[in-house]
Amino acid sequence: MQHETKPWPALWALVFGFFMILVDSTIVSIANPAILADFQTDLTSVLWVTSAYLLAYAVPLLITGRLGDRFGPKRLYLIGLAVFTLSSLWCGFAGTIEMLIAARVVQGLGAALMTPQTMAVITRIFPPTQRGGAMAIWGATSGVALLVGPILGGVLVDAAGWQWIFFVNVPVGIVGFLLAWRLVPDLPTHPHRFDWFGVALSAVGMFLLIFGIQEGGTYDWNGWIIALIAGGVLVLAGFVVWQRFNRSEPLLPLALFRDRNFSLANAGITLVGLAITGFALPLTFYFQVARGLEPTQSALMLAPMAIAALVMAPLVGRLNDRIDPKWLAIPGFALVVVSLVLYAVLLTPDRPLWVLLIPSAILGLGQSGVWAPLASTATRNLPPQQAGAGSGVYNMTRQIGGVLGSAAMAALLDARLSANLPGFTAGSAEQAGGGGALPPQLAEGFSTAMSQALWLPAAAFAVGLVVVACFAKPKVTVAWGERPADASSPETPTPASVESR
């Protein structure tokens, strides 16, 4: 019975594994120069190491959320964690860039099995009066992991080589598996029919769109690249139409989007995913290539972000159940915009490095007000039988944003480097720098290209600020109060879900 469940130990067990897979979304960014040099490949191929993971992570999320409802979220989480851990070992032993990309695809599939189950379990075992705090921890995990990833990556790359950013997952995965096996409850399942045609449409559409965007610069945006992008958009539009008219159970329950805040939270997390994945790349290349910092030194330039986010997370968690999340999200998004604009203005070859710690700290403060308010706003109205579907949609939109951010940033970096340093690439920058800072005649143009690329994530967060400003005010509903058995304690919870039409 759910009232016998101890929700907080279960939450921490899930957060342990969730933190690991989120770290892997960004930890590779700090290792990109090392991977590029080791495999003697090009920038686009190296960026596919991230994009392949994000794409394999994003596409199955709709179906893996439903699989959790059907076969039990604990079972799917454990299977996904096993796949993720074993494929991490494969990544570390990869001998070619192609093998590494293939291993990252399998790793992304494991992450896709895990992620929706974490959010679904939280929605089902916590009463509404505690769910905001639980989601604050879940959201803070997202933010901190994405900030810790580059720092941890820098230490591992310097100390042992880029392979260890993957090897480290093996012992962590084993411990996470044992914790989840022991502490996460077995929850009731719900029968579902699976829309395999919808799965095929979404997978094909996403691949065409992402491949076209990321490879566009490589093929000079010729006709067939444009056709791929257009084809991806059309296939995805066909997927949405199919979901609307599917007489069986649709893969994407469009009815969820009738809730205003669910729709807005998904739009917001898509923009956040795009920006967070995108901004790490130009900063990493600026610090390591233009300024000649070692990976660990480069990562420590981002340390104020992680520190500020960790300090603010408990406060945000307490406030998230007590005030309208909108008033946490608005200043959070605004501070992130300020920090990214500062970065874009300050990235010059001779800027004192201590000055660049200031936007880093502001970025951490801002992100502390981003993750938890978005997650809690998206999930407040999810009934238990739709927990898997809703969390699958939310996590899918976050990952789609990440994939689009990685692909768009790859294209933008190529374009800006071509404009500021014709015939110059990140690979030639590595060689020209000789392991140190670039010569002054190259460093100026390279730094300018990196700073110009940062306007993309700044713009994404600016649009996100408008989105969260439109959140409807939470008000009491009776939906959860009528289901006291769904709570995680024998007491009937006070309803606190959002009714936002």
NORFEN-V149197 format. One record per residue. RES is the residue in one letter. OMEGA is omega in whole degrees, -180 to 180 (* if undefined). NEAR is the number of other C-alpha atoms within 12 Angstrom. D_LAST is the distance of its C-alpha to the last C-alpha in Angstrom with 2 decimals. Layout:
BEGIN
res->RES omega->OMEGA near->NEAR d_last->D_LAST
res->RES omega->OMEGA near->NEAR d_last->D_LAST
END
This chain:
BEGIN
res->M omega->-177 near->17 d_last->32.79
res->Q omega->-179 near->28 d_last->29.95
res->H omega->176 near->22 d_last->31.06
res->E omega->-178 near->19 d_last->34.28
res->T omega->171 near->28 d_last->32.61
res->K omega->-169 near->26 d_last->33.32
res->P omega->-173 near->30 d_last->30.11
res->W omega->174 near->27 d_last->31.48
res->P omega->178 near->22 d_last->34.52
res->A omega->179 near->34 d_last->32.43
res->L omega->-178 near->40 d_last->30.09
res->W omega->177 near->27 d_last->33.13
res->A omega->179 near->34 d_last->34.70
res->L omega->-179 near->44 d_last->31.68
res->V omega->-180 near->40 d_last->31.41
res->F omega->180 near->35 d_last->35.10
res->G omega->180 near->46 d_last->34.71
res->F omega->178 near->45 d_last->31.38
res->F omega->-178 near->38 d_last->33.14
res->M omega->-176 near->44 d_last->35.94
res->I omega->178 near->50 d_last->33.94
res->L omega->176 near->44 d_last->31.97
res->V omega->-178 near->36 d_last->35.28
res->D omega->176 near->46 d_last->36.47
res->S omega->-176 near->50 d_last->33.78
res->T omega->-174 near->45 d_last->35.57
res->I omega->-179 near->43 d_last->38.99
res->V omega->-176 near->52 d_last->40.46
res->S omega->-178 near->48 d_last->39.79
res->I omega->-179 near->54 d_last->42.59
res->A omega->-177 near->44 d_last->44.90
res->N omega->179 near->45 d_last->44.43
res->P omega->-180 near->46 d_last->47.65
res->A omega->178 near->37 d_last->49.64
res->I omega->179 near->41 d_last->48.39
res->L omega->-179 near->33 d_last->49.11
res->A omega->-176 near->25 d_last->52.63
res->D omega->-177 near->22 d_last->53.35
res->F omega->180 near->22 d_last->52.51
res->Q omega->-177 near->20 d_last->53.83
res->T omega->-179 near->25 d_last->50.86
res->D omega->-176 near->29 d_last->48.56
res->L omega->-178 near->39 d_last->45.34
res->T omega->179 near->36 d_last->43.19
res->S omega->180 near->32 d_last->44.56
res->V omega->-180 near->39 d_last->43.94
res->L omega->175 near->46 d_last->40.32
res->W omega->175 near->40 d_last->39.88
res->V omega->176 near->44 d_last->40.63
res->T omega->-175 near->48 d_last->37.23
res->S omega->180 near->49 d_last->35.41
res->A omega->177 near->42 d_last->36.77
res->Y omega->-177 near->43 d_last->35.49
res->L omega->-180 near->49 d_last->31.99
res->L omega->178 near->47 d_last->31.87
res->A omega->177 near->39 d_last->33.15
res->Y omega->-171 near->45 d_last->30.67
res->A omega->-169 near->47 d_last->27.57
res->V omega->-176 near->44 d_last->28.24
res->P omega->-170 near->45 d_last->28.58
res->L omega->179 near->44 d_last->25.62
res->L omega->-177 near->43 d_last->23.45
res->I omega->-179 near->46 d_last->26.37
res->T omega->173 near->48 d_last->27.59
res->G omega->177 near->49 d_last->24.34
res->R omega->178 near->42 d_last->24.75
res->L omega->176 near->40 d_last->28.45
res->G omega->176 near->45 d_last->27.72
res->D omega->-173 near->41 d_last->25.77
res->R omega->-174 near->27 d_last->28.67
res->F omega->179 near->26 d_last->31.70
res->G omega->-177 near->35 d_last->30.55
res->P omega->180 near->44 d_last->29.16
res->K omega->-178 near->43 d_last->32.42
res->R omega->-180 near->30 d_last->34.57
res->L omega->179 near->41 d_last->32.66
res->Y omega->-178 near->47 d_last->32.62
res->L omega->177 near->40 d_last->36.39
res->I omega->180 near->31 d_last->37.16
res->G omega->-180 near->40 d_last->35.24
res->L omega->178 near->46 d_last->37.01
res->A omega->178 near->35 d_last->40.35
res->V omega->-179 near->32 d_last->39.74
res->F omega->-177 near->46 d_last->38.62
res->T omega->-180 near->39 d_last->41.67
res->L omega->180 near->31 d_last->44.20
res->S omega->174 near->34 d_last->42.93
res->S omega->176 near->41 d_last->43.18
res->L omega->178 near->28 d_last->46.86
res->W omega->179 near->29 d_last->47.13
res->C omega->-177 near->38 d_last->45.63
res->G omega->-179 near->31 d_last->48.26
res->F omega->-178 near->22 d_last->51.10
res->A omega->-178 near->26 d_last->49.99
res->G omega->178 near->17 d_last->53.00
res->T omega->179 near->22 d_last->51.45
res->I omega->179 near->31 d_last->48.31
res->E omega->178 near->21 d_last->47.47
res->M omega->178 near->23 d_last->47.87
res->L omega->179 near->36 d_last->45.69
res->I omega->179 near->34 d_last->42.88
res->A omega->179 near->27 d_last->43.25
res->A omega->179 near->34 d_last->43.14
res->R omega->175 near->43 d_last->40.01
res->V omega->180 near->33 d_last->38.31
res->V omega->177 near->34 d_last->39.18
res->Q omega->177 near->44 d_last->38.07
res->G omega->177 near->42 d_last->34.64
res->L omega->176 near->38 d_last->34.39
res->G omega->178 near->41 d_last->35.21
res->A omega->179 near->51 d_last->32.52
res->A omega->176 near->47 d_last->29.96
res->L omega->-174 near->48 d_last->30.99
res->M omega->-164 near->54 d_last->30.61
res->T omega->-178 near->54 d_last->27.49
res->P omega->-177 near->48 d_last->24.64
res->Q omega->-180 near->57 d_last->26.60
res->T omega->-179 near->56 d_last->26.54
res->M omega->-180 near->50 d_last->22.78
res->A omega->179 near->51 d_last->22.55
res->V omega->178 near->59 d_last->25.32
res->I omega->-179 near->53 d_last->23.79
res->T omega->-174 near->47 d_last->20.53
res->R omega->-175 near->50 d_last->22.76
res->I omega->180 near->44 d_last->25.56
res->F omega->173 near->43 d_last->24.00
res->P omega->-177 near->44 d_last->22.36
res->P omega->-178 near->44 d_last->19.15
res->T omega->178 near->30 d_last->21.45
res->Q omega->-172 near->34 d_last->23.44
res->R omega->179 near->46 d_last->21.06
res->G omega->177 near->42 d_last->20.29
res->G omega->178 near->36 d_last->24.05
res->A omega->178 near->45 d_last->24.63
res->M omega->176 near->48 d_last->22.11
res->A omega->177 near->43 d_last->23.82
res->I omega->178 near->42 d_last->27.07
res->W omega->-180 near->45 d_last->25.67
res->G omega->178 near->44 d_last->24.29
res->A omega->176 near->45 d_last->27.53
res->T omega->178 near->41 d_last->29.43
res->S omega->-177 near->48 d_last->27.81
res->G omega->-177 near->46 d_last->28.72
res->V omega->-180 near->45 d_last->32.16
res->A omega->-179 near->39 d_last->33.10
res->L omega->177 near->46 d_last->32.40
res->L omega->-180 near->46 d_last->34.58
res->V omega->-177 near->41 d_last->37.26
res->G omega->180 near->41 d_last->37.71
res->P omega->-179 near->44 d_last->39.73
res->I omega->178 near->39 d_last->41.79
res->L omega->179 near->40 d_last->42.70
res->G omega->180 near->45 d_last->43.37
res->G omega->179 near->41 d_last->45.74
res->V omega->-177 near->27 d_last->47.74
res->L omega->-180 near->30 d_last->48.06
res->V omega->-180 near->35 d_last->49.01
res->D omega->-172 near->25 d_last->51.68
res->A omega->-171 near->16 d_last->53.03
res->A omega->-177 near->21 d_last->53.10
res->G omega->-174 near->28 d_last->51.73
res->W omega->-179 near->37 d_last->48.42
res->Q omega->-175 near->31 d_last->48.88
res->W omega->172 near->31 d_last->48.18
res->I omega->176 near->42 d_last->44.56
res->F omega->-180 near->41 d_last->44.25
res->F omega->-177 near->30 d_last->47.03
res->V omega->180 near->31 d_last->45.46
res->N omega->-173 near->40 d_last->42.58
res->V omega->177 near->28 d_last->45.03
res->P omega->178 near->22 d_last->45.94
res->V omega->180 near->29 d_last->42.42
res->G omega->179 near->38 d_last->41.08
res->I omega->178 near->25 d_last->43.69
res->V omega->179 near->23 d_last->42.86
res->G omega->179 near->36 d_last->39.10
res->F omega->-179 near->35 d_last->39.85
res->L omega->178 near->23 d_last->41.94
res->L omega->-179 near->26 d_last->39.41
res->A omega->179 near->37 d_last->36.57
res->W omega->-175 near->26 d_last->39.00
res->R omega->-166 near->20 d_last->39.92
res->L omega->-178 near->25 d_last->36.80
res->V omega->-176 near->40 d_last->33.71
res->P omega->169 near->34 d_last->33.20
res->D omega->-176 near->29 d_last->33.23
res->L omega->178 near->34 d_last->29.90
res->P omega->-180 near->25 d_last->29.37
res->T omega->178 near->26 d_last->28.68
res->H omega->-180 near->21 d_last->26.50
res->P omega->177 near->17 d_last->27.97
res->H omega->166 near->24 d_last->26.54
res->R omega->-174 near->19 d_last->27.82
res->F omega->-176 near->25 d_last->28.12
res->D omega->-176 near->27 d_last->27.34
res->W omega->176 near->24 d_last->30.47
res->F omega->176 near->24 d_last->30.27
res->G omega->177 near->34 d_last->26.88
res->V omega->-179 near->30 d_last->28.54
res->A omega->180 near->23 d_last->31.36
res->L omega->-178 near->30 d_last->29.25
res->S omega->-179 near->38 d_last->27.21
res->A omega->-180 near->31 d_last->30.47
res->V omega->-179 near->29 d_last->32.45
res->G omega->180 near->30 d_last->29.86
res->M omega->-179 near->42 d_last->29.43
res->F omega->-180 near->34 d_last->33.21
res->L omega->-178 near->31 d_last->34.04
res->L omega->-176 near->33 d_last->31.63
res->I omega->179 near->42 d_last->32.70
res->F omega->180 near->40 d_last->36.36
res->G omega->-179 near->33 d_last->36.44
res->I omega->-174 near->40 d_last->34.93
res->Q omega->-177 near->41 d_last->37.14
res->E omega->-177 near->36 d_last->40.32
res->G omega->-179 near->31 d_last->40.00
res->G omega->-180 near->28 d_last->42.32
res->T omega->-177 near->24 d_last->44.86
res->Y omega->175 near->18 d_last->45.28
res->D omega->175 near->18 d_last->44.97
res->W omega->-179 near->21 d_last->41.75
res->N omega->-172 near->16 d_last->43.81
res->G omega->-176 near->14 d_last->42.74
res->W omega->174 near->18 d_last->42.06
res->I omega->177 near->24 d_last->39.83
res->I omega->179 near->24 d_last->37.72
res->A omega->177 near->20 d_last->37.77
res->L omega->-179 near->27 d_last->36.56
res->I omega->179 near->29 d_last->33.57
res->A omega->178 near->23 d_last->32.75
res->G omega->177 near->26 d_last->33.30
res->G omega->178 near->27 d_last->30.93
res->V omega->-180 near->26 d_last->28.12
res->L omega->180 near->21 d_last->28.91
res->V omega->178 near->28 d_last->29.07
res->L omega->175 near->29 d_last->25.70
res->A omega->176 near->21 d_last->24.24
res->G omega->177 near->23 d_last->26.06
res->F omega->180 near->31 d_last->24.56
res->V omega->179 near->24 d_last->20.96
res->V omega->179 near->21 d_last->22.22
res->W omega->178 near->27 d_last->24.00
res->Q omega->-180 near->27 d_last->20.95
res->R omega->-173 near->20 d_last->19.26
res->F omega->178 near->17 d_last->22.36
res->N omega->-176 near->22 d_last->23.79
res->R omega->176 near->13 d_last->24.51
res->S omega->-180 near->18 d_last->25.25
res->E omega->-177 near->24 d_last->23.04
res->P omega->176 near->29 d_last->21.65
res->L omega->179 near->43 d_last->22.39
res->L omega->-178 near->43 d_last->19.04
res->P omega->-176 near->37 d_last->16.29
res->L omega->179 near->24 d_last->14.02
res->A omega->178 near->21 d_last->11.57
res->L omega->-175 near->33 d_last->10.89
res->F omega->172 near->26 d_last->9.51
res->R omega->175 near->16 d_last->6.58
res->D omega->-174 near->28 d_last->5.21
res->R omega->-176 near->28 d_last->5.23
res->N omega->176 near->41 d_last->7.99
res->F omega->180 near->41 d_last->9.80
res->S omega->-178 near->34 d_last->10.24
res->L omega->179 near->36 d_last->11.40
res->A omega->177 near->46 d_last->13.55
res->N omega->175 near->40 d_last->15.15
res->A omega->-180 near->38 d_last->15.97
res->G omega->-177 near->43 d_last->17.39
res->I omega->174 near->48 d_last->19.47
res->T omega->179 near->37 d_last->20.83
res->L omega->178 near->40 d_last->22.16
res->V omega->179 near->51 d_last->23.54
res->G omega->178 near->43 d_last->25.28
res->L omega->-174 near->39 d_last->26.80
res->A omega->-176 near->45 d_last->28.09
res->I omega->178 near->50 d_last->29.41
res->T omega->-175 near->50 d_last->31.32
res->G omega->-170 near->44 d_last->32.60
res->F omega->-177 near->50 d_last->33.93
res->A omega->-175 near->49 d_last->36.26
res->L omega->180 near->48 d_last->38.43
res->P omega->178 near->46 d_last->39.78
res->L omega->-180 near->47 d_last->40.29
res->T omega->-179 near->44 d_last->42.24
res->F omega->177 near->46 d_last->44.44
res->Y omega->-177 near->52 d_last->45.03
res->F omega->-174 near->44 d_last->46.21
res->Q omega->-175 near->41 d_last->48.29
res->V omega->-178 near->43 d_last->49.62
res->A omega->-176 near->42 d_last->49.81
res->R omega->174 near->37 d_last->50.75
res->G omega->179 near->31 d_last->52.51
res->L omega->172 near->30 d_last->50.84
res->E omega->180 near->32 d_last->51.14
res->P omega->180 near->42 d_last->47.98
res->T omega->178 near->32 d_last->48.03
res->Q omega->178 near->26 d_last->48.56
res->S omega->-179 near->38 d_last->45.76
res->A omega->-179 near->41 d_last->43.40
res->L omega->174 near->34 d_last->44.46
res->M omega->178 near->38 d_last->43.36
res->L omega->-177 near->42 d_last->39.80
res->A omega->179 near->33 d_last->40.57
res->P omega->176 near->30 d_last->39.13
res->M omega->-177 near->38 d_last->35.66
res->A omega->-179 near->37 d_last->35.98
res->I omega->-179 near->28 d_last->37.62
res->A omega->180 near->32 d_last->35.02
res->A omega->179 near->42 d_last->32.16
res->L omega->-179 near->33 d_last->34.05
res->V omega->-175 near->21 d_last->34.83
res->M omega->-174 near->32 d_last->31.28
res->A omega->180 near->37 d_last->29.57
res->P omega->179 near->26 d_last->30.48
res->L omega->179 near->23 d_last->29.29
res->V omega->179 near->40 d_last->25.90
res->G omega->179 near->36 d_last->25.68
res->R omega->-178 near->24 d_last->26.40
res->L omega->-171 near->28 d_last->24.01
res->N omega->177 near->41 d_last->21.05
res->D omega->-170 near->35 d_last->20.64
res->R omega->-180 near->23 d_last->21.49
res->I omega->176 near->22 d_last->19.55
res->D omega->-179 near->29 d_last->16.25
res->P omega->178 near->41 d_last->16.85
res->K omega->-175 near->39 d_last->16.00
res->W omega->167 near->30 d_last->19.38
res->L omega->-176 near->39 d_last->21.18
res->A omega->-176 near->42 d_last->19.80
res->I omega->177 near->33 d_last->20.57
res->P omega->178 near->29 d_last->24.27
res->G omega->179 near->38 d_last->24.52
res->F omega->-179 near->44 d_last->23.63
res->A omega->180 near->34 d_last->25.76
res->L omega->178 near->33 d_last->28.73
res->V omega->178 near->42 d_last->28.63
res->V omega->180 near->40 d_last->28.78
res->V omega->-177 near->32 d_last->31.72
res->S omega->-179 near->35 d_last->33.50
res->L omega->175 near->44 d_last->33.32
res->V omega->177 near->32 d_last->34.50
res->L omega->177 near->27 d_last->37.34
res->Y omega->-177 near->41 d_last->38.29
res->A omega->-179 near->30 d_last->38.39
res->V omega->-170 near->25 d_last->40.66
res->L omega->-177 near->29 d_last->42.86
res->L omega->175 near->38 d_last->43.77
res->T omega->-175 near->30 d_last->47.38
res->P omega->-175 near->31 d_last->50.49
res->D omega->-180 near->22 d_last->52.05
res->R omega->176 near->20 d_last->49.11
res->P omega->-174 near->15 d_last->50.07
res->L omega->-178 near->25 d_last->48.11
res->W omega->179 near->17 d_last->47.33
res->V omega->-177 near->19 d_last->45.31
res->L omega->172 near->34 d_last->42.92
res->L omega->-178 near->29 d_last->42.13
res->I omega->177 near->27 d_last->40.24
res->P omega->177 near->33 d_last->37.32
res->S omega->179 near->39 d_last->37.33
res->A omega->178 near->35 d_last->36.73
res->I omega->179 near->35 d_last->34.01
res->L omega->178 near->44 d_last->32.29
res->G omega->177 near->42 d_last->32.40
res->L omega->-180 near->40 d_last->31.02
res->G omega->-177 near->41 d_last->28.10
res->Q omega->177 near->53 d_last->27.29
res->S omega->178 near->49 d_last->27.24
res->G omega->-178 near->47 d_last->24.03
res->V omega->-167 near->53 d_last->22.42
res->W omega->-175 near->51 d_last->22.52
res->A omega->179 near->47 d_last->21.47
res->P omega->178 near->55 d_last->18.38
res->L omega->-178 near->53 d_last->17.05
res->A omega->-178 near->53 d_last->17.98
res->S omega->178 near->52 d_last->16.66
res->T omega->-179 near->53 d_last->13.21
res->A omega->-169 near->51 d_last->13.15
res->T omega->-173 near->50 d_last->14.53
res->R omega->-177 near->51 d_last->13.26
res->N omega->-177 near->43 d_last->11.18
res->L omega->172 near->43 d_last->13.88
res->P omega->-176 near->32 d_last->15.95
res->P omega->-176 near->36 d_last->19.66
res->Q omega->177 near->28 d_last->20.20
res->Q omega->-177 near->38 d_last->17.81
res->A omega->-180 near->44 d_last->19.05
res->G omega->-179 near->51 d_last->21.53
res->A omega->-178 near->46 d_last->19.40
res->G omega->179 near->49 d_last->16.62
res->S omega->175 near->53 d_last->19.36
res->G omega->178 near->45 d_last->21.26
res->V omega->-177 near->47 d_last->18.58
res->Y omega->-180 near->46 d_last->18.15
res->N omega->177 near->50 d_last->21.93
res->M omega->-179 near->41 d_last->22.57
res->T omega->176 near->39 d_last->20.60
res->R omega->-178 near->43 d_last->22.51
res->Q omega->175 near->47 d_last->25.73
res->I omega->176 near->46 d_last->25.17
res->G omega->179 near->39 d_last->24.85
res->G omega->179 near->43 d_last->28.06
res->V omega->179 near->46 d_last->29.89
res->L omega->179 near->43 d_last->29.01
res->G omega->179 near->43 d_last->30.05
res->S omega->-179 near->47 d_last->33.33
res->A omega->-179 near->43 d_last->34.10
res->A omega->180 near->38 d_last->33.22
res->M omega->177 near->46 d_last->35.23
res->A omega->179 near->45 d_last->38.17
res->A omega->-178 near->35 d_last->38.25
res->L omega->179 near->35 d_last->37.86
res->L omega->177 near->44 d_last->40.59
res->D omega->-178 near->40 d_last->42.93
res->A omega->-178 near->30 d_last->42.33
res->R omega->176 near->30 d_last->42.84
res->L omega->179 near->36 d_last->45.93
res->S omega->-178 near->23 d_last->47.35
res->A omega->-175 near->20 d_last->46.82
res->N omega->179 near->25 d_last->48.29
res->L omega->-176 near->25 d_last->50.85
res->P omega->179 near->17 d_last->51.73
res->G omega->-176 near->17 d_last->52.82
res->F omega->179 near->26 d_last->51.61
res->T omega->177 near->35 d_last->49.28
res->A omega->179 near->48 d_last->48.16
res->G omega->179 near->31 d_last->50.93
res->S omega->176 near->26 d_last->53.60
res->A omega->179 near->36 d_last->52.28
res->E omega->-179 near->38 d_last->52.93
res->Q omega->-178 near->24 d_last->56.45
res->A omega->179 near->23 d_last->57.12
res->G omega->180 near->27 d_last->56.11
res->G omega->-179 near->19 d_last->58.44
res->G omega->177 near->24 d_last->56.30
res->G omega->180 near->22 d_last->56.24
res->A omega->178 near->29 d_last->54.62
res->L omega->172 near->31 d_last->54.83
res->P omega->-176 near->24 d_last->57.68
res->P omega->-177 near->20 d_last->56.76
res->Q omega->177 near->17 d_last->57.00
res->L omega->-174 near->32 d_last->54.26
res->A omega->-179 near->36 d_last->52.16
res->E omega->-179 near->26 d_last->51.10
res->G omega->180 near->30 d_last->49.65
res->F omega->179 near->47 d_last->48.08
res->S omega->178 near->43 d_last->46.38
res->T omega->179 near->32 d_last->45.13
res->A omega->-180 near->39 d_last->43.59
res->M omega->-180 near->48 d_last->41.79
res->S omega->178 near->39 d_last->40.50
res->Q omega->180 near->36 d_last->39.23
res->A omega->-178 near->42 d_last->37.33
res->L omega->177 near->45 d_last->35.40
res->W omega->177 near->32 d_last->33.63
res->L omega->177 near->37 d_last->31.44
res->P omega->177 near->44 d_last->29.75
res->A omega->178 near->36 d_last->29.67
res->A omega->180 near->31 d_last->27.77
res->A omega->179 near->37 d_last->25.28
res->F omega->177 near->44 d_last->24.54
res->A omega->176 near->30 d_last->24.39
res->V omega->177 near->28 d_last->21.61
res->G omega->177 near->38 d_last->19.89
res->L omega->177 near->37 d_last->20.27
res->V omega->-179 near->24 d_last->18.28
res->V omega->-176 near->31 d_last->15.47
res->V omega->176 near->43 d_last->15.28
res->A omega->180 near->28 d_last->15.65
res->C omega->177 near->24 d_last->12.19
res->F omega->174 near->35 d_last->10.59
res->A omega->180 near->26 d_last->8.22
res->K omega->178 near->22 d_last->10.55
res->P omega->173 near->31 d_last->10.87
res->K omega->-174 near->21 d_last->11.29
res->V omega->170 near->20 d_last->13.18
res->T omega->-177 near->20 d_last->12.25
res->V omega->-171 near->20 d_last->15.14
res->A omega->-178 near->24 d_last->14.61
res->W omega->178 near->32 d_last->17.16
res->G omega->179 near->23 d_last->19.28
res->E omega->-179 near->15 d_last->20.03
res->R omega->-178 near->25 d_last->21.41
res->P omega->180 near->25 d_last->24.05
res->A omega->180 near->24 d_last->26.11
res->D omega->-178 near->35 d_last->23.66
res->A omega->-177 near->35 d_last->24.48
res->S omega->176 near->33 d_last->27.45
res->S omega->-179 near->26 d_last->29.43
res->P omega->179 near->19 d_last->30.64
res->E omega->177 near->20 d_last->28.82
res->T omega->-176 near->21 d_last->25.54
res->P omega->172 near->29 d_last->23.01
res->T omega->-177 near->25 d_last->21.02
res->P omega->-180 near->30 d_last->17.33
res->A omega->-178 near->33 d_last->15.70
res->S omega->-175 near->37 d_last->12.70
res->V omega->173 near->33 d_last->9.41
res->E omega->-172 near->27 d_last->6.42
res->S omega->-179 near->26 d_last->3.73
res->R omega->* near->19 d_last->0.00
END
